[in-house]
Amino acid sequence: MTKNSPSTAPKNTIRGNTKTTRENWLKEAQKVLIEEGVEHVKVGRLAKNLAVTRGGFYWFFKTRQDILDTILTNWMDSKNDPLTRIINDKNDTPLDPLIRFFSIVVHEQSYSPALDSAIRDWARTSSATRDAVDLVDDRRIKALTEVFLSLAYEQKEAFIRARILYYHQIGYYAMDVHETKKQRLNYLPVYFKQLTGFELPNEALQKFKR
């Protein structure tokens, strides 16, 4: 064998560009998905954005579809779903899950509405993605239904309230509503009362404002 044959070449030569990681590719693919849509998530485009060659991509992923499947699988995973986690966290009062839910969507901490919206757009052209969106939506609504049941609503009303609250928030993102943080906080007590049937405790409102 020659000195430069594949079997004797250093591993970093076989691998291609070693400056990127699997997470680099995933992060860039997700960024393009959010900003431009799934049709623009292409290997050449990602490589150009990362200023590397295409070869490094194939060290981590077999195909373009492979990286798309990984993004979707990660998004579907309940461990990666901040809305489900925040609802199911430990509580001191029955209202705590709803207060946390409002907090995470108002402040957009650990939750990316932009990613949710991008995946919903993707679902218009992919049945597998549509199934994933349905699964996640059902899981979130089920978790919210349990919260309303704990607040003594009967089953049907708990389910409908869960839907109204969840669809309201998804609608905000779908309509691309633009509000300042000050406006959000000003509307918050009214939204909370109308969507849950309960007053937002003053101590919770003060925490929102910090």
C-alpha positions as CSV (number, residue, x, y, z in Angstrom):
1,M,0.0,0.0,0.0
2,T,1.1,3.5,-0.6
3,K,1.8,6.0,2.1
4,N,-1.4,8.0,1.3
5,S,-3.8,5.0,1.0
6,P,-7.0,5.3,3.0
7,S,-6.1,2.5,5.4
8,T,-2.8,4.1,6.4
9,A,-3.9,7.8,6.4
10,P,-4.3,9.6,9.7
11,K,-7.8,9.5,11.0
12,N,-8.3,13.3,10.8
13,T,-7.5,13.1,7.1
14,I,-10.1,10.4,6.6
15,R,-12.6,12.4,8.6
16,G,-12.1,15.5,6.6
17,N,-12.4,18.8,8.5
18,T,-11.9,18.3,12.2
19,K,-12.9,21.7,13.3
20,T,-16.6,20.8,13.4
21,T,-18.6,18.6,15.7
22,R,-21.9,16.8,15.4
23,E,-23.4,19.5,17.4
24,N,-22.1,22.2,15.1
25,W,-23.8,20.6,12.2
26,L,-27.1,20.1,14.1
27,K,-27.0,23.7,15.4
28,E,-26.5,25.1,12.0
29,A,-29.1,22.9,10.4
30,Q,-31.6,23.9,13.0
31,K,-30.7,27.6,12.5
32,V,-31.4,27.3,8.7
33,L,-34.6,25.4,9.4
34,I,-35.8,28.2,11.6
35,E,-34.7,31.1,9.4
36,E,-35.4,29.7,5.9
37,G,-37.3,26.5,6.0
38,V,-36.6,22.8,5.6
39,E,-36.0,23.1,1.8
40,H,-32.9,25.1,2.5
41,V,-31.4,22.6,4.9
42,K,-28.9,21.1,2.5
43,V,-25.4,19.6,3.1
44,G,-23.7,22.1,0.8
45,R,-25.4,25.0,2.4
46,L,-24.5,23.9,5.9
47,A,-20.9,23.3,4.9
48,K,-20.7,26.8,3.4
49,N,-22.2,28.4,6.4
50,L,-19.7,26.6,8.7
51,A,-16.9,27.4,6.3
52,V,-15.8,23.8,5.9
53,T,-16.0,21.1,3.3
54,R,-18.9,18.8,2.8
55,G,-16.8,15.8,3.8
56,G,-17.0,16.5,7.6
57,F,-20.8,16.2,7.4
58,Y,-20.6,12.5,6.4
59,W,-18.5,11.7,9.4
60,F,-21.5,12.3,11.6
61,F,-24.5,11.8,9.3
62,K,-25.2,9.4,6.5
63,T,-27.5,11.7,4.5
64,R,-29.3,15.0,4.6
65,Q,-32.4,13.0,5.7
66,D,-30.4,11.7,8.6
67,I,-29.7,15.1,10.1
68,L,-33.4,16.1,9.5
69,D,-34.5,13.0,11.3
70,T,-32.2,13.8,14.2
71,I,-33.6,17.3,14.6
72,L,-37.1,15.9,14.6
73,T,-36.3,13.1,17.0
74,N,-34.6,15.5,19.4
75,W,-37.6,17.9,19.3
76,M,-40.1,15.0,19.9
77,D,-38.2,13.6,22.9
78,S,-40.1,14.5,26.0
79,K,-36.8,15.1,27.8
80,N,-36.2,17.9,25.4
81,D,-39.6,19.5,25.7
82,P,-39.5,22.4,28.1
83,L,-43.3,22.9,28.1
84,T,-44.0,19.3,29.2
85,R,-41.2,19.4,31.8
86,I,-42.3,22.7,33.2
87,I,-45.9,21.5,33.5
88,N,-44.9,18.2,35.2
89,D,-42.5,19.7,37.7
90,K,-43.0,19.7,41.5
91,N,-45.6,22.0,42.9
92,D,-46.4,23.9,46.1
93,T,-49.8,24.9,44.9
94,P,-52.2,23.6,42.2
95,L,-51.7,26.9,40.2
96,D,-47.9,26.4,40.1
97,P,-47.8,24.5,36.8
98,L,-49.9,27.2,35.0
99,I,-47.7,30.0,36.5
100,R,-44.6,28.2,35.2
101,F,-46.3,27.6,31.8
102,F,-47.0,31.3,31.4
103,S,-43.6,32.2,32.6
104,I,-41.8,30.1,30.0
105,V,-43.9,31.4,27.1
106,V,-43.7,35.0,28.3
107,H,-39.9,35.0,28.8
108,E,-39.2,32.3,26.2
109,Q,-36.6,30.8,28.5
110,S,-35.4,27.3,27.5
111,Y,-38.3,27.2,25.0
112,S,-37.9,28.1,21.3
113,P,-41.2,29.2,19.7
114,A,-39.2,29.8,16.5
115,L,-38.2,26.1,16.4
116,D,-41.8,25.0,17.1
117,S,-43.1,27.2,14.3
118,A,-40.4,26.0,11.9
119,I,-41.3,22.4,12.5
120,R,-45.0,23.1,12.1
121,D,-44.2,24.7,8.7
122,W,-42.2,21.6,7.8
123,A,-45.2,19.4,8.8
124,R,-47.1,20.9,5.8
125,T,-44.9,18.9,3.4
126,S,-43.9,15.9,5.5
127,S,-46.3,13.3,7.0
128,A,-43.7,12.0,9.4
129,T,-43.2,15.6,10.7
130,R,-47.0,16.0,10.9
131,D,-47.2,12.9,13.0
132,A,-44.4,14.2,15.3
133,V,-46.3,17.5,15.8
134,D,-49.5,15.7,16.6
135,L,-47.7,13.6,19.2
136,V,-46.1,16.6,20.9
137,D,-49.3,18.6,20.8
138,D,-51.3,15.7,22.3
139,R,-48.7,15.2,25.0
140,R,-48.7,18.9,26.0
141,I,-52.5,19.1,26.0
142,K,-52.7,16.0,28.1
143,A,-50.3,17.5,30.6
144,L,-52.4,20.7,30.8
145,T,-55.6,18.7,31.1
146,E,-54.2,17.1,34.2
147,V,-53.4,20.5,35.6
148,F,-57.0,21.7,35.1
149,L,-58.3,18.4,36.6
150,S,-56.2,19.1,39.7
151,L,-58.0,22.5,39.9
152,A,-61.3,20.7,40.3
153,Y,-62.6,21.1,36.7
154,E,-64.5,18.1,35.4
155,Q,-62.9,16.1,32.6
156,K,-64.5,17.7,29.6
157,E,-64.0,21.2,30.8
158,A,-60.4,20.5,31.8
159,F,-59.7,19.1,28.3
160,I,-61.3,22.1,26.6
161,R,-59.5,24.6,28.8
162,A,-56.2,22.9,28.1
163,R,-56.9,23.1,24.4
164,I,-57.9,26.8,24.6
165,L,-54.8,27.7,26.6
166,Y,-52.4,25.8,24.3
167,Y,-54.0,26.8,21.0
168,H,-54.0,30.4,22.2
169,Q,-50.3,30.3,22.7
170,I,-49.6,28.5,19.4
171,G,-51.8,31.0,17.7
172,Y,-49.7,33.9,19.0
173,Y,-46.7,32.4,17.3
174,A,-48.5,31.5,14.1
175,M,-49.7,35.0,13.8
176,D,-46.3,36.4,14.6
177,V,-47.6,38.8,17.2
178,H,-45.1,41.4,18.2
179,E,-45.3,42.8,21.7
180,T,-42.8,44.3,24.0
181,K,-42.0,42.6,27.3
182,K,-43.8,45.5,29.1
183,Q,-46.9,44.9,27.0
184,R,-46.9,41.2,27.7
185,L,-46.6,41.8,31.5
186,N,-49.4,44.4,31.3
187,Y,-51.8,41.9,29.6
188,L,-50.6,38.9,31.7
189,P,-53.1,39.1,34.6
190,V,-56.0,39.4,32.3
191,Y,-54.9,36.6,30.0
192,F,-54.2,34.4,33.1
193,K,-57.7,35.0,34.4
194,Q,-59.5,34.5,31.1
195,L,-57.5,31.4,30.1
196,T,-57.4,29.6,33.5
197,G,-60.4,30.9,35.4
198,F,-58.2,32.0,38.3
199,E,-56.6,35.2,39.3
200,L,-52.8,35.4,38.9
201,P,-51.4,35.6,42.5
202,N,-49.7,39.0,43.1
203,E,-46.5,37.3,44.3
204,A,-46.3,35.4,41.0
205,L,-46.8,38.6,39.0
206,Q,-44.0,40.3,40.9
207,K,-41.7,37.4,40.0
208,F,-42.6,37.8,36.3
209,K,-41.6,41.5,36.5
210,R,-38.1,40.8,37.9
